[in-house]
Structure formats: C-alpha cells, structure tokens
Amino acid sequence: MKTRRDFLKLSGAAGLLGTVNVHAAPKPPVSAGAGSGSFADAPDGPADRAYWRDVAGRLASPLLTALAERKLKATMPVVGHPSSKDRAQYVHLEGCGRLLAGIAPWLELGGDDTPEGRERGPFASLARAGIDAGTDPKSPDFFNFSKGAQPLVDAAFLAQAMLRAPRELWEKLEPRVQQNVIAAMISSRPIRPGENNWKLFATTVEVFLHRAGAKRDDRRLFEGIAKHREWYVGDGMYGDGPEFHWDYYNSFVIQPMLLEALDVVAGESAGWKALHVKVRERFIRYAAIQERLISPDGSYPIIGRSIAYRCGAFQVLALAALRKMLPREVSPAMARVALTSVIRRTLEAPGTWDEKGWLRIGLAGHQPGLGETYISTGSLYLASFALLPLGLGANEAFWTAPAEKTTWQKAWSGDNLRADHAIKSTK
C-alpha cells in the first residue's frame, strides 16, 4: 500500500463488508426431502445461492480483511498437529491461496450495481490488496514461497486462483504487484515435488507463469502431465503416484489441475491434445461418482487423508458444474442439491468456527483428531473449493432450476434408473 489514498480506498472496501451478512448464525442442514422423496421443504435456487454467498463471506472476511490491512500474521491463529512445530511459516499462504482458488470464479463476475455485485466488488478489492500484501517483500505479511517444501503446494493454489479469475485477480493488479507475484512464483522453483500429486503443483505454477508472460520451465510444466498420464488406473481415477490411494486427492488436486493445465497447453502437440480429450472424459466420470457419494443429509464416506478439508472434497463435482461439464445423468439442479447438502453438513456443525470466525480442524465440528502433521488453520480453507459454481451467473440453470432429487435419493426412493457403468480404461 503506497499512499494514503490507497489506504482510504481499501478502508472503504473493508467498510462495505460490514454491510454483508458474513457471520450469520448456523442454519440446520436441509435434507431436501430425504427419505420420502418430497421436495416440499427444499429451498429454491436463489435461496441456495444466497446461502452459498453467505458461506463465501464467512470464509473470506476474516482472512482477506486482515491480509489487506497487512495484519494477517498478527491475527490469524496457527493451530495444527501437536507434533508439527513449523506450520506458522506456511499457514498464511495456505489460507490465502486455497480460499482464493475456491472463490475466484465468483470474484471474476466483478462488481456491479446489483446487491450481490456490491458485495462481490469489495471482496475482489480486498483480494487484490491481499495479493499485494503477500507478495511484497517489504510487507509484514510477505508469504513464504521458498523455504521448506510446503510453499510449492500453496503457490500453486494461488496460481490456480489467478488462472480462474484472470481479470479480477491478475489483470487488475498494478504492474508492480504483478512483477512481485511472478518473482514469488519463480522463487518456488528450487522445491522438488515428490512422486505424487505434487508434480501438478509445479505444473500449475509454470502454467500460470506462461499465462503471465514470464519464461516457463517446460520440464516442470510437462512432467506433472506426463506422470499422471502414466498413473491413470481406470474408471476415471488416477493413482497418487504409482499406487492408487482411496482418498479425495483426485478431487483436491489431481483432476482439476491436470484438466486446467491441459486447457492451456494441449494445443502444443497432437499427443497432449489427445490426452486432453481423455482427461475430460475421466473428469466427467469422476464427477458422476462424486455426485453418487453424497447422501441426502450431506454425509459421505470418510476415507483417506485430509478429511479436514471438508466439502472441498467435492471440487470435481463443483468444477464440473461451473464448466457445464456435468455427466448427462446429473442435472445442474441435482448437483446444486448435492453440493448444498454437503456444504451445510460440513460447515454448520457446532464448533466448526472459532469465536473470531476462523475455521477449526474437523469434518462435522471441531475434531482435532482428524488433523494430520501437515494440516493447520490455513489448510482448512480448501473447503472453499465446493463454492466454485458461484462463478455461474444467478440466471444460470444451476441456480434457477427447481430442486431435483440426487441419484442417491432417486435410487433409494424407488425411481427407475439406468445402471451405472465404468468407462473404458485407456492411457
């Protein structure tokens, strides 16, 4: 922040947030007629959108306000596994990168004169001020992009956010800030990714640098793509490295980052173009699987690592809805009902938020036992990934169509469905 005028502009944006209902009292889960197949009590699309916007505000307000004021390190709690002593050097980039990657499509809609636009615009302004604060070497909130291994992960999530909102989170940055961002991303290059999903973090950083007009490192960019071509195990699923892990990393990282990277570079060779077609098909299949995993009350199988990322486990279904790539058997309304139920179930349980509005470790409330050595307060903001469809305008079918039973509800209420089948497994 260079001038008093800049500060006043930021303060005005922060002041506007005071008019947004970002800390509403928790609302009870809505089952959308679970058990009976009735939708008499199911909320309509506009009500769902209002709720999602409220969740976005509750997630974003404490973090972005503090960061824009360059007070994040002074105010953000650092709570993690008792055996982890180093999380304080990572938590701030973690929180910012993950939060923005989830709400970026919503911010990209921009500010306007509608009530929602007047809410969105200030958040986008705070986000840009926060990116400035986190990448300015002179800032007390300057993020760690290079010490230890973890910064590669969250540099990639920040890069993903700017790729998802190129106008609001990149083009509107001052040239000085853009150069700081590029320098920060380049500083992550000495971090060597392991033989697992981390390859795609390096890929995503290089894709962003390419899009930003900086010189890319082709070895780092294409290695993650090539490795995951080999790690495909069938029926829309990839191994996390050479072995398959039954967890949600296909959704947290692998499928979205692989698809989004190929969106940018697939045209550079016939081989990558052919792979892009396969990756899209697998992505759609995995979205179908995800929709079937969500029960009417928003619960889902608690399998594998990083369960404390809560509803972020359903990023692929959310991204498929945003990109209008849903499976043919999953309507936009079905996806909205499923995602709304899982967002409510994982973010409304007592104990989910601390007294100052920060997320706490857990899945359905405060459950520190679900934390792992690499998880701390900032990590939890990956939950925002479930909110990706907020990037669809309010007049899109996802928000306007009447509530519709999910596949789970249709099957268990006796509706006649087509049988589910795997897709052909080819590398």
Residue pairs with C-beta under 8 A, 6 or more apart in sequence:
1 7
1 10
1 70
1 129
1 132
1 133
9 125
10 68
10 69
10 125
10 126
10 129
13 68
13 121
13 122
13 125
13 126
13 129
14 65
14 68
14 69
14 122
14 126
16 118
16 119
16 121
16 122
17 57
17 61
17 65
17 122
17 123
17 126
20 57
20 61
20 119
20 122
21 54
21 57
22 54
22 57
22 58
22 60
22 61
22 357
23 58
23 61
23 357
24 54
24 58
26 348
26 349
26 350
26 352
27 51
27 344
27 348
28 344
28 348
29 297
29 298
29 341
29 344
29 345
29 348
30 41
30 42
30 43
30 340
30 341
30 344
31 296
31 297
31 341
32 39
32 41
32 42
32 296
32 337
32 340
32 341
32 403
32 405
32 406
32 409
33 39
33 40
33 41
33 42
33 296
33 405
33 409
34 295
34 296
34 297
34 409
35 296
36 413
37 405
37 409
37 413
37 414
37 415
39 402
39 403
39 404
39 405
42 337
42 403
43 51
43 340
43 403
44 402
44 403
45 333
45 336
45 398
45 399
45 400
45 401
45 402
45 403
46 394
46 399
46 400
48 336
48 340
48 399
49 390
49 394
49 399
51 340
51 343
51 344
52 340
52 343
52 387
52 389
52 390
53 106
53 116
53 119
53 390
55 343
55 347
55 387
56 103
56 106
56 123
56 384
56 387
56 390
57 119
57 123
58 347
58 353
58 357
59 99
59 102
59 103
59 359
59 381
59 383
59 384
59 387
60 99
60 103
60 123
60 126
60 127
60 384
61 357
62 75
62 76
62 356
62 357
62 358
63 72
63 76
63 95
63 96
63 99
63 130
63 358
63 381
64 99
64 123
64 126
64 127
64 130
65 126
66 72
66 74
66 75
66 76
67 92
67 96
67 126
67 129
67 130
67 133
67 134
67 141
68 125
68 126
68 129
68 130
68 133
70 133
70 139
70 140
70 141
71 140
71 141
72 92
72 95
72 96
72 130
72 133
72 134
72 141
73 92
73 140
73 141
74 140
76 91
76 92
76 95
76 358
76 377
76 378
77 354
77 356
77 358
77 377
78 87
78 88
78 91
78 376
78 377
79 360
79 361
79 368
79 376
79 377
80 87
80 91
80 361
80 371
80 373
80 375
80 376
80 377
81 371
81 372
81 373
81 375
81 376
83 373
84 373
84 374
84 376
86 148
87 376
87 378
89 144
89 147
89 148
90 144
90 148
90 150
90 151
90 154
90 376
90 378
91 376
91 377
91 378
91 379
92 134
92 141
92 143
92 144
92 378
93 134
93 143
93 144
93 145
93 151
93 154
93 155
93 158
93 378
94 150
94 153
94 154
94 157
94 376
94 378
94 379
94 381
95 377
95 378
95 379
95 381
96 130
96 131
96 134
96 143
96 154
96 158
96 378
97 154
97 155
97 156
97 157
97 158
97 160
97 161
98 154
98 157
98 312
98 378
98 379
98 381
98 382
98 384
98 385
99 381
99 384
100 107
100 127
100 131
100 157
100 158
100 161
100 162
100 165
100 169
101 157
101 158
101 160
101 161
101 164
101 384
101 385
102 312
102 381
102 382
102 383
102 384
102 385
102 386
102 387
102 388
103 123
103 384
103 387
103 390
104 160
104 161
104 162
104 164
104 165
104 168
104 169
104 391
105 164
105 165
105 322
105 388
105 389
105 390
105 391
105 392
106 120
106 387
106 390
106 391
107 120
107 123
107 124
107 127
107 165
107 168
107 169
108 164
108 165
108 166
108 167
108 168
108 169
108 391
109 117
109 120
109 391
109 393
110 117
110 120
110 121
110 124
110 167
110 168
111 117
111 118
111 120
111 121
111 122
111 124
112 118
112 120
112 121
116 394
124 168
124 169
124 172
127 168
127 169
128 168
128 169
128 172
128 173
128 177
131 158
131 162
131 169
131 173
131 177
131 181
132 139
132 173
132 174
132 177
132 180
133 139
133 141
133 142
134 141
134 142
134 143
134 158
135 142
135 143
135 177
135 180
135 181
135 183
135 184
136 142
136 177
136 180
137 180
143 151
143 184
144 151
145 151
145 155
145 184
145 185
145 187
145 188
146 187
146 188
146 190
146 191
148 191
149 191
150 374
151 188
151 191
152 188
152 191
152 193
152 198
152 201
152 202
152 205
153 198
153 201
154 378
155 184
155 185
155 188
155 201
155 205
156 200
156 201
156 202
156 204
156 205
156 257
157 382
159 185
159 204
159 205
159 207
159 208
159 209
160 204
160 208
160 256
160 257
160 260
161 169
162 169
162 170
162 181
162 208
162 212
163 204
163 207
163 208
163 211
163 260
163 264
164 260
164 391
166 211
170 178
170 181
170 212
173 181
178 212
181 212
182 209
182 212
182 214
185 205
185 208
185 209
185 214
186 209
186 214
188 205
189 202
189 205
189 217
189 220
191 202
193 199
193 201
193 202
193 224
194 241
195 227
195 241
195 242
196 240
196 241
197 240
197 241
197 249
197 252
197 253
197 254
199 223
199 224
199 227
199 228
200 224
200 228
200 253
200 254
200 257
200 258
200 261
201 224
201 253
201 257
202 220
202 221
202 223
202 224
203 220
203 221
203 222
203 223
203 224
203 225
203 257
203 258
203 261
204 224
204 257
204 260
204 261
205 220
206 216
206 217
206 218
206 220
206 221
207 216
207 221
207 260
207 261
207 264
207 265
209 215
209 216
209 217
210 216
210 221
210 264
210 265
211 264
221 261
221 265
222 265
224 257
224 258
224 261
225 258
225 261
225 262
225 265
225 272
225 275
228 238
228 254
228 258
229 275
229 427
230 427
231 238
231 239
231 240
231 241
231 242
232 238
232 239
232 282
232 425
232 427
233 239
233 244
233 425
234 422
234 425
235 285
235 422
235 423
235 425
236 281
236 282
236 283
236 284
236 285
236 286
236 288
236 289
236 423
237 244
237 250
237 282
237 286
238 250
238 254
238 255
238 258
238 282
239 245
240 247
240 249
240 254
245 304
245 305
246 303
246 304
247 303
247 304
247 305
247 306
248 303
248 304
248 306
248 307
248 309
248 313
249 304
249 305
249 306
250 286
250 316
251 286
251 290
251 312
251 313
251 314
251 315
251 316
251 317
252 306
252 309
252 312
252 313
252 315
252 382
252 385
255 279
255 282
255 283
255 286
255 316
256 315
256 316
256 319
258 279
259 279
259 280
259 283
259 319
262 272
262 275
262 276
262 279
263 276
265 272
266 272
266 273
266 275
266 276
267 273
278 426
280 325
281 423
282 423
283 316
283 320
283 325
284 320
284 325
284 326
284 327
285 327
285 422
285 423
286 316
287 316
287 317
287 319
287 320
287 325
287 326
287 327
287 330
288 327
288 329
288 330
288 420
290 314
290 316
290 317
291 317
291 327
291 330
291 334
291 335
291 338
291 406
291 407
292 407
292 408
292 420
293 300
293 301
294 300
294 314
294 338
294 339
294 341
294 342
294 406
294 408
295 341
295 408
296 341
296 406
296 408
296 409
297 341
297 345
298 341
298 342
298 343
298 344
298 345
298 346
299 345
300 313
300 314
300 342
302 363
305 372
306 372
306 375
306 379
306 382
307 313
307 363
307 370
308 361
308 362
308 363
308 367
308 370
308 371
308 372
308 375
308 379
308 380
309 379
309 380
309 382
309 383
310 346
310 347
310 362
310 363
310 380
310 383
310 386
311 339
311 342
311 343
311 345
311 346
311 347
311 383
311 385
311 386
312 382
312 383
312 384
312 385
312 386
314 338
314 339
314 342
314 385
314 386
315 385
315 386
315 388
317 335
317 338
317 339
318 335
318 339
318 385
318 386
318 387
318 388
318 389
319 325
319 385
319 388
320 326
320 327
320 335
321 332
321 335
321 336
321 339
321 388
321 389
321 392
321 398
322 388
322 389
322 391
322 392
326 332
326 335
329 407
329 418
330 407
331 401
331 404
332 396
332 397
332 398
332 401
333 397
333 398
333 401
333 402
333 403
333 404
334 404
334 405
334 406
334 407
335 389
335 398
336 389
336 398
336 399
336 401
336 403
337 403
337 404
337 405
337 406
338 406
339 386
339 389
342 386
343 386
343 387
345 364
346 352
346 363
346 364
346 383
347 383
349 362
349 364
349 365
350 365
351 360
351 362
351 365
351 366
352 359
352 360
352 362
352 365
352 366
353 359
353 360
354 360
358 377
359 377
359 380
359 381
359 383
360 366
360 368
360 377
360 380
361 367
361 368
361 370
361 371
361 375
361 377
361 380
362 368
362 370
363 370
389 398
392 398
392 399
393 399
394 400
405 413
405 415
407 417
410 417
411 417
